[in-house]
Amino acid sequence: MSFAALGSLLVAIFMQLVGGYVNRRIPLLSRYNIPDPITGGLIFAVLASLALEFFDFHIVFDQSIKPLLLLMFFAGVGLCADLRMLKRGGKALPIFLALLLPFILIQNLTGVAMARLLDLHPVFGLVAGSITLTGGHGTAAAYTDGFAQINNLQMVVELGMMLATVGLVVGGIIGGPVAQYLIKRHGLRSAAEEAAETHVFHESPAPITTHSVLVALAGVLTAVIGGQWLAALFSDIPVTVPEFLWCMVLGIAIRNLLPVAGIQVDDRPAEIISSVSLSLFLVMTMMALDLLDVARSAGPFLLIVLVQVIVVIVYALLVCFRFMGRDYEASVTTAAFLGFSMGTTATAMANMQAIAAKHGPAPTSFLIVPLAGAFFVDIINAFVITIMLSLPFVGG
């Protein structure tokens, strides 16, 4: 059974609504901030995998809209980034980046150690390390193709795709519970919650109008089109800057230049457009998973991923949260760290959105995480992987 683009979008919307309903009905999911698209997408993936396994009923979606949804999300993030609110968080990005280097090294050492323990080639440990977990599907494809040709490792490409998919799922599941644990244990409050608790209230905001939505949509599409143009224009520079980062930077520029021109900006429509775009992107990604195929292909690598989950949670609690400031913003950033150290930047952002929807905004986190996940983490990851492959007990 095949769905065209419009039908695929409708199913994604429906499963997003189902995910929200299930999260509200099951207190455990709501309490630990599991994102609605993760819940809805996984429910569909389970049902679709069972239908394929027992009834040979195959469902295919047209996912051509996914790249546009991702670009619209990051453009919307940029349009909500008021730089005047971020003066106190100026040191957050370099601190966050400084935490990534030792973690990626630990992630790879864990993978290699587990591979040796399970009598696997050490390179498989890197594949079950930052190549797929921090790197995602793109990095996995780039490295595993070389491993298949140079190291003659069988099924390594398929394994890389499978591990990146598992990481995507896990990253979306663990971020919310860890952040909720930190918020509860340390009694953390967002600025919005503190204002409400001390009876500091502001005037009710004006209602969102058709005009304000159209203005936000025009800004989002301008940032997307301009970002795509800039990505193509600078495609030959030594450092590859992804399209979504160009879109976000243009969004930031639009958001912060309009007030200079005397134009007042309402961030709420852009937040809605951004949130809807990300939700649909993630739920469509999750819906396409063949969970039974993943389970059959995983074998001992699921054990490695389990150990990696333990390692990343321990690092997030003892290192990331502590050095990011031990406040509410730090808890949100920690959830994002779990998202893209096991999955993707989109997963990290979904984790943050789920927490912010419940506890209040975290503007610094929403700015530094996309920047870190855009290309800084890829540069750090490539550096660590290169060093690891040069070691005789790994690449030799």
C-alpha positions in Angstrom: 0.0 0.0 0.0 1.5 3.3 -1.1 0.6 6.8 0.1 1.3 9.9 -2.1 2.7 13.0 -0.6 -0.6 14.5 0.6 -1.8 11.2 2.0 1.6 10.7 3.8 1.3 14.1 5.3 -2.2 13.3 6.5 -1.2 10.0 8.1 1.7 11.8 9.8 -0.6 14.5 11.2 -3.0 11.8 12.5 -0.2 9.8 14.2 1.1 13.0 15.8 -2.4 13.5 17.3 -2.5 9.9 18.4 0.9 10.3 20.0 -0.3 13.4 21.9 -3.5 11.6 23.0 -1.5 8.5 24.3 1.0 10.7 26.1 -1.9 12.5 27.9 -3.6 9.3 28.8 -0.5 7.5 30.1 0.9 9.5 33.0 4.3 7.9 32.8 4.8 9.2 29.3 3.6 12.7 30.2 5.6 12.9 33.4 8.8 12.2 31.6 8.2 14.5 28.6 8.3 11.9 25.8 7.8 13.9 22.6 4.4 13.3 20.9 5.9 12.5 17.5 8.2 9.8 19.0 5.2 8.2 20.7 2.9 8.4 17.6 5.6 7.4 15.1 6.6 4.4 17.2 3.0 3.2 17.6 2.7 3.3 13.8 6.1 1.6 13.3 5.1 -1.2 15.6 1.8 -1.8 13.9 3.3 -1.5 10.4 6.1 -3.9 11.2 3.7 -6.5 12.6 1.5 -6.1 9.5 4.5 -6.7 7.3 5.7 -9.7 9.3 2.4 -11.6 9.7 0.3 -10.4 6.8 2.9 -9.4 4.2 1.2 -6.0 4.2 3.7 -3.3 3.2 3.1 0.4 3.6 5.2 2.9 1.7 5.1 6.7 2.2 6.2 9.5 0.0 8.6 11.4 2.3 9.7 14.0 -0.2 8.4 16.8 2.0 10.7 15.9 4.9 13.7 18.0 3.9 11.5 21.1 3.5 9.9 20.5 7.0 13.4 20.3 8.6 14.4 23.5 6.9 11.2 25.3 8.0 11.8 24.1 11.5 15.3 25.6 11.8 14.2 28.8 10.0 11.5 29.1 12.6 14.0 28.6 15.4 16.0 31.5 14.0 12.9 33.7 13.8 12.3 33.1 17.5 15.9 33.9 18.6 15.9 37.4 20.1 19.6 37.9 20.7 18.9 40.5 23.4 17.7 37.7 25.6 20.9 35.8 25.3 23.4 38.1 26.8 23.7 36.1 29.9 24.3 32.9 28.0 27.3 34.1 26.0 29.7 31.4 27.4 27.3 28.6 27.0 28.2 27.5 23.5 32.0 27.2 24.0 31.4 25.3 27.3 29.0 23.0 25.5 31.4 22.4 22.7 34.2 21.7 25.2 32.1 19.0 26.7 31.7 17.2 23.4 35.3 16.3 22.7 35.9 14.1 25.7 32.4 12.6 25.4 32.9 11.5 21.8 36.3 10.0 22.8 34.6 8.1 25.6 31.8 7.0 23.3 34.3 5.5 20.8 36.4 3.9 23.5 33.3 2.3 24.9 32.3 0.9 21.5 35.8 -0.5 20.8 36.0 -2.1 24.3 32.6 -3.7 23.8 33.5 -4.9 20.3 36.6 -6.6 21.6 34.7 -8.1 24.5 32.2 -9.6 22.0 35.0 -10.8 19.7 34.2 -8.3 16.9 36.5 -6.3 14.8 37.4 -3.0 16.6 36.1 -1.0 13.7 32.6 -2.3 14.5 33.1 -0.5 17.9 33.5 2.8 16.1 30.4 2.0 14.0 28.5 1.4 17.3 30.1 4.6 18.7 30.2 8.2 17.5 30.0 7.3 13.8 26.4 6.3 14.0 25.2 7.6 17.4 26.6 11.1 17.4 27.1 11.2 13.7 23.7 10.0 12.5 22.8 8.4 9.2 24.9 10.8 7.0 28.1 10.2 8.9 27.3 6.5 9.1 26.9 6.2 5.3 30.2 8.2 4.7 32.4 6.0 6.9 30.8 2.5 6.6 31.1 2.6 2.8 34.8 2.9 3.2 35.0 0.2 5.8 33.2 -2.2 3.5 35.7 -1.6 0.7 39.0 -1.2 2.6 38.4 -3.4 5.7 36.2 -5.9 3.9 33.7 -5.9 6.7 30.5 -7.6 5.7 27.1 -5.9 6.2 28.8 -2.9 7.8 26.8 -0.4 5.7 23.4 -1.9 6.7 24.6 -2.2 10.3 25.5 1.5 10.3 22.0 2.5 9.1 20.4 0.2 11.7 22.4 1.6 14.6 21.8 5.2 13.5 18.1 4.4 13.5 18.2 2.7 16.9 20.1 5.8 18.3 17.4 8.1 16.8 14.7 6.2 18.7 16.6 6.0 22.0 17.7 9.6 21.9 14.1 10.7 21.7 13.1 8.5 24.6 15.8 9.1 27.2 16.1 12.9 27.0 12.8 13.8 28.6 13.0 11.5 31.6 16.6 12.6 32.4 15.7 16.3 32.3 12.6 15.7 34.4 14.7 13.9 37.0 17.1 16.9 37.1 14.2 19.4 37.3 12.6 17.5 40.2 15.7 16.7 42.1 17.2 20.2 42.1 13.8 22.1 42.2 14.5 23.9 39.0 12.2 26.6 37.6 12.1 28.4 34.3 11.8 32.1 34.3 8.1 31.8 33.4 7.4 29.5 36.3 9.3 31.7 38.7 7.3 34.7 37.6 4.1 32.9 38.1 5.1 31.6 41.5 6.0 35.1 42.7 2.8 36.5 41.3 4.7 38.6 38.7 2.2 38.6 35.8 2.3 40.4 32.5 -0.5 41.6 30.4 -2.3 39.0 28.4 -0.7 38.9 24.9 -2.7 39.9 21.9 -4.3 37.1 20.0 -2.5 35.5 17.1 -4.0 36.9 13.9 -4.0 35.8 10.3 -1.8 38.7 9.5 0.8 37.7 12.2 0.8 34.1 10.9 1.3 35.2 7.3 4.2 37.5 8.4 5.8 34.6 10.2 5.3 32.2 7.3 6.8 34.8 4.9 9.8 35.1 7.2 10.2 31.3 7.4 9.9 30.8 3.7 12.3 33.7 3.0 14.9 32.1 5.4 14.4 28.7 3.7 14.8 29.9 0.2 17.7 32.2 1.1 19.3 29.4 3.1 19.1 27.0 0.1 20.6 29.7 -2.2 23.4 30.4 0.2 24.1 26.7 0.7 24.4 26.2 -3.1 26.5 29.4 -3.4 29.1 28.3 -0.8 29.0 24.6 -1.5 32.6 24.6 -2.6 34.1 26.1 0.6 36.4 23.8 2.6 34.0 23.6 5.5 30.5 22.3 4.6 27.8 24.4 6.2 24.5 22.5 6.0 21.4 24.0 4.5 19.5 24.1 7.8 22.2 26.2 9.5 22.0 28.8 6.7 18.2 28.9 7.1 18.5 29.3 10.9 21.1 32.1 10.6 18.9 34.0 8.1 16.0 33.5 10.5 18.1 35.0 13.3 19.1 37.9 11.1 15.4 38.6 10.0 14.2 38.4 13.6 16.8 40.8 15.0 16.9 43.3 12.1 13.2 43.9 11.9 13.0 45.7 15.4 15.9 47.9 14.3 13.7 49.0 11.4 10.9 49.7 13.8 8.8 46.6 13.0 7.5 44.8 16.0 7.8 41.0 15.9 5.4 38.4 17.4 7.4 35.2 18.0 4.4 33.0 18.7 3.4 32.3 15.1 6.9 31.4 14.1 7.1 29.1 17.2 4.0 27.3 16.0 5.2 26.9 12.5 8.6 25.6 13.7 7.0 23.2 16.2 4.6 21.8 13.6 7.3 21.3 11.1 9.6 19.5 13.5 6.8 17.3 14.8 5.8 16.2 11.3 9.4 15.6 10.3 10.0 13.3 13.3 6.8 11.4 13.1 7.3 10.7 9.4 10.8 9.5 10.2 9.6 7.2 12.9 6.7 5.8 10.8 9.1 4.5 8.2 11.1 2.3 10.6 10.9 -1.5 10.2 11.4 -2.4 13.8 11.4 -6.1 13.3 14.1 -5.9 10.7 16.1 -3.7 13.1 15.7 -6.2 15.8 16.7 -9.1 13.6 19.8 -7.3 12.3 21.0 -6.0 15.6 22.4 -9.1 17.3 25.2 -8.3 19.8 25.2 -4.6 18.7 22.1 -3.9 20.8 24.2 -4.8 23.8 26.7 -2.2 22.8 24.0 0.4 22.3 22.7 -0.5 25.8 26.1 0.2 27.3 26.4 3.4 25.3 23.0 4.5 26.7 24.3 4.0 30.2 27.5 5.9 29.5 25.8 8.9 27.9 23.3 9.2 30.8 26.0 9.1 33.4 28.0 11.7 31.4 25.0 13.9 31.0 24.1 13.8 34.7 27.6 14.1 36.1 29.3 16.3 33.5 27.0 18.1 31.1 24.4 19.3 33.6 27.1 20.3 36.1 29.3 22.3 33.7 26.3 23.9 31.9 25.3 25.6 35.2 23.1 23.3 37.1 20.0 25.5 36.4 16.8 25.0 34.3 18.6 25.9 31.1 21.2 23.3 31.9 18.6 20.6 32.3 17.1 21.5 28.9 20.5 21.5 27.3 21.3 18.1 28.9 18.1 16.7 27.3 19.3 18.0 24.0 22.8 16.6 24.6 21.2 13.1 25.0 19.2 13.7 21.9 22.0 14.3 19.4 24.7 12.2 21.1 22.4 9.3 20.5 20.4 10.5 17.5 20.2 13.8 15.6 19.9 17.5 16.1 16.2 17.2 15.3 15.8 14.7 18.1 17.6 17.1 20.4 15.3 19.9 19.5 12.2 17.7 20.0 13.4 16.8 23.5 13.8 20.5 24.3 10.4 21.4 22.9 8.7 18.8 25.0 10.3 20.2 28.2 9.8 23.8 27.3 6.1 23.2 26.5 5.7 21.9 30.1 8.1 24.0 32.1 8.7 27.2 30.1 11.1 28.6 27.5 14.9 28.1 27.5 16.2 30.6 24.9 19.9 30.0 25.4 19.5 26.2 24.9 17.5 26.7 21.8 20.2 28.8 20.2 23.4 26.9 21.2 22.1 23.4 20.5 21.4 23.9 16.8 24.7 25.6 16.4 26.6 22.8 18.1 24.7 20.1 16.2 25.0 21.8 12.8 28.7 21.3 12.1 30.8 21.9 15.2 29.9 18.4 16.4 30.7 16.9 13.0 34.1 18.6 13.0 34.9 17.3 16.5 33.5 13.9 15.6 35.6 13.6 12.4 38.8 14.6 14.4 38.2 12.0 17.1 37.3 9.2 14.6 40.5 10.0 12.6 42.6 9.7 15.7 40.9 6.5 16.7 41.4 4.9 13.3 45.1 5.7 13.4 45.5 3.7 16.7 47.0 0.2 16.1 44.5 -1.6 18.3 41.6 -0.1 16.2 42.5 0.4 12.6 45.6 -1.7 12.5 
